[in-house]
Amino acid sequence: MPVTSTTALQNEATLAFAHVRRIKQFYVYLTHHVVVTTMLFIVNILTSTAYIWAVWRALGWRGGVVSQALAIFDKVPFLTAD
């Protein structure tokens, strides 16, 4: 069965919606990262200023955020599903 232009447009629309959904999920993830990291820094400062342990947690999670951003925004081709 040959692909009609309507079917091709529907496939492109489905792919576009999926990409937009992944971008939205990334921004939710990024917001969680910012909120949780800020709360950890506040707890760290309120309990002890001798050692800032929250920075290690922030750096570790930031690596995940960066790799997810690179994959979603197609900056590194081998990280994408295509």
SULKAUR-V205449 format. One record per residue. N is the residue number from 1. SS is DSSP state (H for helix, E for strand, L for the rest). PSI is psi in degrees with one decimal (* if undefined). BURIAL is I if it has 9 or more other C-alpha atoms within 8 Angstrom, else O. Layout:
BEGIN
n={N	N}
ss={SS	SS}
psi={PSI	PSI}
burial={BURIAL	BURIAL}
END
This chain:
BEGIN
n={1	2	3	4	5	6	7	8	9	10	11	12	13	14	15	16	17	18	19	20	21	22	23	24	25	26	27	28	29	30	31	32	33	34	35	36	37	38	39	40	41	42	43	44	45	46	47	48	49	50	51	52	53	54	55	56	57	58	59	60	61	62	63	64	65	66	67	68	69	70	71	72	73	74	75	76	77	78	79	80	81	82}
ss={L	L	L	L	H	H	H	H	H	H	H	H	H	H	H	H	H	H	H	H	H	H	H	H	H	H	H	H	H	H	H	H	H	H	H	H	H	H	H	H	H	H	H	H	H	H	H	L	L	L	L	L	L	H	H	H	H	H	H	H	H	H	H	H	H	H	H	H	H	H	H	H	L	L	L	L	H	H	H	L	L	L}
psi={122.7	148.0	122.7	166.0	-31.6	-43.0	-40.7	-41.3	-38.4	-39.0	-42.9	-39.6	-39.9	-44.0	-40.5	-43.5	-39.0	-40.1	-42.8	-38.6	-42.1	-38.1	-43.0	-43.8	-35.4	-43.8	-32.3	-44.5	-42.9	-40.6	-42.6	-42.0	-48.3	-45.1	-49.5	-42.1	-41.2	-43.7	-39.6	-38.9	-38.4	-46.1	-41.5	-44.5	-38.4	-30.8	-40.4	125.3	0.4	-36.6	122.7	89.2	-21.0	-22.5	-35.0	-39.5	-42.0	-42.9	-39.8	-46.3	-33.8	-33.4	-40.8	-39.5	-43.5	-43.6	-36.2	-40.5	-42.2	-39.0	-43.5	-41.4	15.2	42.0	-25.6	108.6	-35.0	-6.9	-10.3	162.9	-17.8	*}
burial={O	O	O	O	O	O	O	I	O	O	O	O	O	O	O	O	O	O	I	O	O	I	I	O	O	I	O	O	I	I	O	O	I	O	O	O	I	O	O	I	I	O	O	I	I	O	O	O	O	O	O	I	O	I	O	O	I	I	O	O	I	I	O	O	I	O	O	I	I	I	I	I	O	I	O	O	O	O	O	I	O	O}
END
